[in-house]
Amino acid sequence: MSVDSKRSNALIKTVENRKRAFAEVSQMRKGSPDRSSPARKRRKTLSRTAQVKRRYSEISQSPTRIPDTSSLPRKKRMAITARRPAVKRPFSEISEEETTSEEETTSEVPSPEKKKRRITIQESSTMIQRIVAAGPPVGRTSDLTSTETLPKERTEPRTVTKIWIIGSSYILKGKRAANQCYGKDFGLNANVKWFGKGGMGWNGVLRCFYKELSKESPPDILVIHAGGNDLGLRSVKDLSTAMKKDLMRIHAQFPAMKIVYSCINERKVWQYGRPAKTNQDRKIINTWMKKAAGNFGCEVVDHPLLKYYNDKIFLADGVHFTDEGNNIFLSSIHCALKKIIRKHH
């Protein structure tokens, strides 16, 4: 026989042997009553009892059970319990008795720190119970957490402004009219004091101011209306220089105090000098005081509605005001003080 024929015969035999083996295996499986795999061997466990392996499909999806370790030695039992994961519970499910019992088991005589901790745990649990029972506050949504609190109204102490008004007879009579029209606080919710004197000249302003200053603290706002009785007796240069010098002196001593200068108003009758010349000096002094007001932090109040030719605002003497004239005079001062108080508060 040739070599090729020998090789082909060998291949045919190997194929026939494989077919025969496959047929025998299939015949054995068909003849067996149960087609499942043969029973698995049993293995020994720690409890020395036989345990049968099961398929994964036969194992139920029930939660894992903790094995009974009562029959095991003490060391193995402690090792198993140490490896066992601890089950966490929410804080609301933990009762006060459990927390206290745990602390009592650790030590018979609790330390001061543990006592404080016990008190805080009890207070927090009672607080949570009250919040849950009360529910969300009125006007808020139900998703309000226990950490949120309603805003409290601020109650800041209000400071009362202290005002002094010093001047001639216009201030003396203006006090009565102001109490009738605006009230004792001059309609400013402030502590207002009037210091008026008939015939007061500019020299009397400082004397009155320092006299009252010896009794109490300086005011927040100082209003001055004087200088009209000096017209015709002193020159314009002398009077204006004295007024500027005195106001700068007061401002240097009390820089926090606001000074308000009320301009000299018109009159029908002037006591000294010619009326036309005196009225011209009045305008010059008012103009100079407005220009120099920034040097001593002064606010200037003008009276444009008080005209000498208006008989309705002057009395028969041609100097003092009627009720209508007092209202016009006081309203200018009142508006200036109101603006200052709003700006600084």
C-alpha positions as CSV (number, residue, x, y, z in Angstrom):
1,M,0.0,0.0,0.0
2,S,1.1,3.5,-0.7
3,V,1.7,6.1,2.0
4,D,-1.3,8.2,1.0
5,S,-3.7,5.2,1.3
6,K,-2.3,4.5,4.8
7,R,-3.0,8.1,6.0
8,S,-6.5,8.1,4.6
9,N,-7.3,4.9,6.5
10,A,-6.0,6.3,9.7
11,L,-8.2,9.4,9.4
12,I,-11.3,7.4,8.7
13,K,-10.7,5.3,11.8
14,T,-10.3,8.3,14.1
15,V,-13.5,9.8,12.7
16,E,-15.4,6.6,13.2
17,N,-14.1,6.3,16.8
18,R,-15.3,9.8,17.6
19,K,-18.8,9.1,16.1
20,R,-19.0,5.9,18.1
21,A,-18.1,7.7,21.4
22,F,-20.6,10.5,20.7
23,A,-23.3,7.9,20.0
24,E,-22.6,6.1,23.2
25,V,-22.7,9.3,25.3
26,S,-26.0,10.4,23.7
27,Q,-27.5,6.9,24.2
28,M,-26.6,7.0,27.9
29,R,-28.3,10.4,28.3
30,K,-31.4,9.3,26.5
31,G,-31.7,6.2,28.5
32,S,-31.4,8.0,31.9
33,P,-34.8,8.9,33.5
34,D,-33.6,12.4,34.6
35,R,-31.8,14.7,32.2
36,S,-30.5,16.9,35.0
37,S,-26.9,16.9,36.0
38,P,-25.9,14.2,38.6
39,A,-26.2,15.1,42.3
40,R,-23.3,17.1,43.6
41,K,-21.1,16.0,46.3
42,R,-21.7,17.1,49.8
43,R,-19.3,19.3,51.7
44,K,-18.6,19.8,55.3
45,T,-19.2,23.2,57.1
46,L,-18.1,24.7,60.3
47,S,-21.1,23.1,62.1
48,R,-19.9,19.7,60.9
49,T,-23.2,19.0,59.2
50,A,-23.6,18.0,55.5
51,Q,-24.7,20.8,53.2
52,V,-25.9,20.3,49.6
53,K,-24.9,22.8,46.9
54,R,-27.8,24.3,45.1
55,R,-28.0,26.0,41.8
56,Y,-28.2,29.8,41.6
57,S,-31.8,29.7,40.2
58,E,-33.0,27.6,43.1
59,I,-31.7,30.1,45.7
60,S,-34.6,32.4,46.7
61,Q,-34.2,36.2,46.6
62,S,-35.2,36.5,50.3
63,P,-32.9,38.7,52.5
64,T,-29.8,37.0,53.9
65,R,-30.2,35.3,57.2
66,I,-27.7,35.6,59.9
67,P,-26.2,32.1,60.6
68,D,-26.6,30.7,64.1
69,T,-23.2,31.0,65.8
70,S,-24.1,29.8,69.2
71,S,-22.4,26.4,68.8
72,L,-19.1,27.9,67.5
73,P,-16.1,28.7,69.7
74,R,-15.9,32.1,71.4
75,K,-13.1,33.5,69.2
76,K,-14.8,32.5,65.9
77,R,-18.1,33.8,67.1
78,M,-16.5,37.2,68.0
79,A,-14.7,37.3,64.6
80,I,-18.0,36.7,62.7
81,T,-19.9,39.4,64.7
82,A,-17.0,41.8,64.0
83,R,-17.2,41.3,60.3
84,R,-21.0,41.6,60.3
85,P,-22.1,45.0,58.8
86,A,-24.0,47.3,61.3
87,V,-27.5,48.3,60.4
88,K,-28.0,52.1,60.5
89,R,-31.4,53.4,61.6
90,P,-32.7,57.0,61.3
91,F,-32.4,59.3,64.3
92,S,-36.2,59.5,64.7
93,E,-36.5,55.7,65.3
94,I,-34.0,55.7,68.1
95,S,-35.9,56.1,71.4
96,E,-34.6,57.9,74.5
97,E,-34.6,54.6,76.4
98,E,-32.1,53.0,74.0
99,T,-29.7,55.9,74.2
100,T,-29.8,56.0,78.0
101,S,-29.4,52.2,78.2
102,E,-26.3,52.2,76.0
103,E,-24.7,54.8,78.1
104,E,-25.6,53.0,81.3
105,T,-24.0,49.7,80.0
106,T,-20.7,51.4,79.2
107,S,-20.1,52.8,82.7
108,E,-22.1,52.7,85.9
109,V,-21.1,56.3,86.9
110,P,-21.5,58.5,83.8
111,S,-19.0,61.4,83.3
112,P,-20.2,65.1,83.2
113,E,-19.6,65.1,79.4
114,K,-21.9,62.1,78.9
115,K,-24.5,63.7,81.1
116,K,-24.4,66.8,78.9
117,R,-24.6,64.7,75.8
118,R,-27.6,62.8,77.2
119,I,-29.4,66.1,77.9
120,T,-28.7,67.5,74.4
121,I,-30.0,64.2,72.8
122,Q,-33.2,64.4,74.8
123,E,-33.7,68.1,74.0
124,S,-33.1,67.6,70.3
125,S,-35.5,64.6,70.1
126,T,-38.2,66.5,71.9
127,M,-37.6,69.5,69.6
128,I,-38.0,67.4,66.5
129,Q,-41.2,65.9,67.8
130,R,-42.6,69.4,68.5
131,I,-41.7,70.6,65.0
132,V,-43.2,67.5,63.3
133,A,-46.4,67.9,65.4
134,A,-46.8,71.6,64.8
135,G,-46.3,71.3,61.0
136,P,-45.1,74.1,58.7
137,P,-45.7,77.7,59.9
138,V,-48.6,79.7,58.5
139,G,-47.9,81.4,55.2
140,R,-44.9,79.1,54.4
141,T,-44.7,76.1,52.1
142,S,-44.7,72.6,53.5
143,D,-41.1,71.9,52.5
144,L,-39.8,74.2,55.2
145,T,-36.9,72.5,57.1
146,S,-36.4,72.6,60.8
147,T,-33.3,74.7,60.5
148,E,-35.1,77.7,58.9
149,T,-36.4,80.3,61.2
150,L,-38.6,83.3,60.5
151,P,-36.9,86.7,60.3
152,K,-37.2,88.9,63.4
153,E,-38.0,92.5,63.3
154,R,-35.1,94.8,64.2
155,T,-35.8,97.2,67.0
156,E,-33.1,99.8,66.8
157,P,-33.2,102.7,69.3
158,R,-34.2,105.9,67.5
159,T,-32.1,109.0,68.4
160,V,-34.0,112.2,69.0
161,T,-32.5,115.2,67.3
162,K,-31.7,118.1,69.6
163,I,-32.3,121.6,68.2
164,W,-31.7,125.1,69.6
165,I,-33.2,128.1,68.0
166,I,-31.7,131.5,69.1
167,G,-32.6,134.9,67.9
168,S,-34.4,138.2,68.4
169,S,-38.1,139.0,68.9
170,Y,-39.0,137.1,65.7
171,I,-37.9,133.9,67.5
172,L,-39.6,134.9,70.7
173,K,-43.0,135.4,69.0
174,G,-42.3,132.6,66.5
175,K,-42.2,130.0,69.4
176,R,-45.9,130.7,70.2
177,A,-46.9,130.4,66.5
178,A,-44.8,127.2,66.1
179,N,-46.5,125.5,69.1
180,Q,-49.9,126.3,67.6
181,C,-49.1,125.2,64.0
182,Y,-46.6,122.4,64.4
183,G,-46.6,121.4,68.1
184,K,-43.8,121.5,70.7
185,D,-41.5,119.4,68.6
186,F,-41.9,121.8,65.6
187,G,-43.3,118.9,63.6
188,L,-39.9,117.2,63.4
189,N,-40.1,114.6,66.2
190,A,-37.2,116.4,67.8
191,N,-36.3,118.1,71.1
192,V,-36.7,121.8,70.1
193,K,-35.8,124.7,72.4
194,W,-36.4,128.3,71.6
195,F,-34.3,131.2,73.0
196,G,-35.7,134.5,71.8
197,K,-35.2,138.0,73.2
198,G,-36.7,141.3,72.1
199,G,-34.1,143.7,70.7
200,M,-31.3,141.0,70.7
201,G,-28.2,142.0,68.6
202,W,-25.6,139.8,67.2
203,N,-23.4,140.0,70.4
204,G,-26.2,138.4,72.4
205,V,-26.2,135.2,70.3
206,L,-22.9,133.9,71.7
207,R,-23.8,134.9,75.3
208,C,-27.1,133.0,75.1
209,F,-25.4,130.0,73.5
210,Y,-22.6,129.6,76.1
211,K,-25.1,130.2,78.9
212,E,-27.2,127.3,77.9
213,L,-24.2,125.2,77.1
214,S,-23.1,125.4,80.7
215,K,-26.3,123.7,81.7
216,E,-26.4,120.8,79.2
217,S,-24.7,119.3,76.2
218,P,-24.6,121.1,72.8
219,P,-27.4,120.5,70.3
220,D,-27.3,118.6,67.1
221,I,-28.6,121.6,65.1
222,L,-28.2,125.3,66.0
223,V,-30.5,127.8,64.3
224,I,-29.6,131.5,64.5
225,H,-31.8,134.4,63.4
226,A,-30.2,137.7,64.4
227,G,-28.3,140.8,63.1
228,G,-31.3,142.8,61.9
229,N,-31.2,145.0,65.0
230,D,-27.5,145.9,64.4
231,L,-28.2,147.4,60.9
232,G,-27.8,151.2,61.0
233,L,-25.6,151.0,64.2
234,R,-22.6,149.0,62.8
235,S,-21.0,149.1,59.4
236,V,-21.6,146.3,57.0
237,K,-17.9,145.2,57.0
238,D,-17.7,145.2,60.8
239,L,-21.0,143.3,61.3
240,S,-20.3,140.7,58.6
241,T,-16.7,140.1,59.9
242,A,-18.0,139.6,63.5
243,M,-20.7,137.2,62.3
244,K,-18.3,135.1,60.3
245,K,-15.7,135.0,63.0
246,D,-18.2,133.9,65.7
247,L,-19.7,131.1,63.5
248,M,-16.3,129.8,62.6
249,R,-15.4,129.7,66.3
250,I,-18.5,127.7,67.2
251,H,-17.9,125.3,64.3
252,A,-14.3,124.7,65.4
253,Q,-15.4,123.9,69.0
254,F,-18.3,121.7,67.9
255,P,-17.7,120.3,64.4
256,A,-20.4,117.7,64.7
257,M,-23.1,120.4,65.3
258,K,-24.9,121.6,62.2
259,I,-25.3,125.4,62.1
260,V,-28.3,127.0,60.3
261,Y,-28.2,130.7,59.6
262,S,-31.6,132.4,59.0
263,C,-31.1,135.4,56.7
264,I,-32.2,138.9,57.8
265,N,-35.8,139.4,56.6
266,E,-37.3,142.6,55.1
267,R,-39.2,145.1,57.3
268,K,-41.5,148.0,56.7
269,V,-39.8,150.1,59.4
270,W,-36.1,150.1,60.4
271,Q,-35.2,151.6,63.8
272,Y,-31.9,153.1,62.8
273,G,-30.7,154.7,59.5
274,R,-32.5,155.5,56.3
275,P,-34.8,152.6,55.2
276,A,-33.4,152.4,51.7
277,K,-29.8,152.3,52.9
278,T,-30.5,149.8,55.7
279,N,-32.3,147.5,53.3
280,Q,-29.3,147.6,51.0
281,D,-27.0,146.7,53.8
282,R,-29.3,143.8,54.7
283,K,-28.9,142.4,51.2
284,I,-25.1,142.7,51.2
285,I,-24.8,140.9,54.6
286,N,-27.1,138.0,53.4
287,T,-25.0,137.7,50.2
288,W,-21.7,137.5,52.1
289,M,-23.1,135.0,54.5
290,K,-24.3,132.7,51.7
291,K,-20.8,132.8,50.1
292,A,-19.0,132.1,53.4
293,A,-21.4,129.4,54.7
294,G,-19.1,126.6,53.4
295,N,-16.3,127.8,55.7
296,F,-18.1,126.8,58.9
297,G,-20.5,124.1,57.6
298,C,-23.5,126.3,57.7
299,E,-26.9,126.0,56.0
300,V,-28.5,129.3,54.9
301,V,-32.3,129.8,55.0
302,D,-33.7,132.6,52.9
303,H,-37.1,134.3,53.2
304,P,-38.1,135.4,49.7
305,L,-41.8,135.6,50.4
306,L,-41.5,138.2,53.2
307,K,-41.9,141.4,51.3
308,Y,-42.1,144.9,53.0
309,Y,-44.9,146.1,50.9
310,N,-47.3,143.2,51.9
311,D,-49.6,144.6,54.5
312,K,-51.1,141.2,55.3
313,I,-47.9,139.8,56.9
314,F,-46.9,142.8,59.1
315,L,-48.5,144.3,62.1
316,A,-49.2,148.0,62.6
317,D,-45.6,148.6,63.9
318,G,-44.2,147.5,60.5
319,V,-41.7,145.1,62.2
320,H,-43.4,142.1,63.7
321,F,-45.5,139.5,61.7
322,T,-49.1,138.6,61.7
323,D,-50.2,135.0,61.9
324,E,-49.8,134.7,58.2
325,G,-46.4,136.2,58.3
326,N,-45.3,133.9,61.1
327,N,-46.5,130.9,59.1
328,I,-44.3,132.0,56.1
329,F,-41.3,132.7,58.3
330,L,-41.5,129.5,60.2
331,S,-42.2,127.3,57.2
332,S,-38.9,128.2,55.6
333,I,-37.0,127.2,58.8
334,H,-39.1,124.1,59.2
335,C,-38.4,122.9,55.6
336,A,-34.6,123.5,56.1
337,L,-34.5,121.5,59.3
338,K,-36.5,118.7,57.8
339,K,-34.1,118.3,54.9
340,I,-31.1,118.2,57.3
341,I,-32.7,115.6,59.6
342,R,-33.5,113.3,56.6
343,K,-30.0,113.7,55.3
344,H,-28.2,112.7,58.5
345,H,-30.7,110.0,59.5
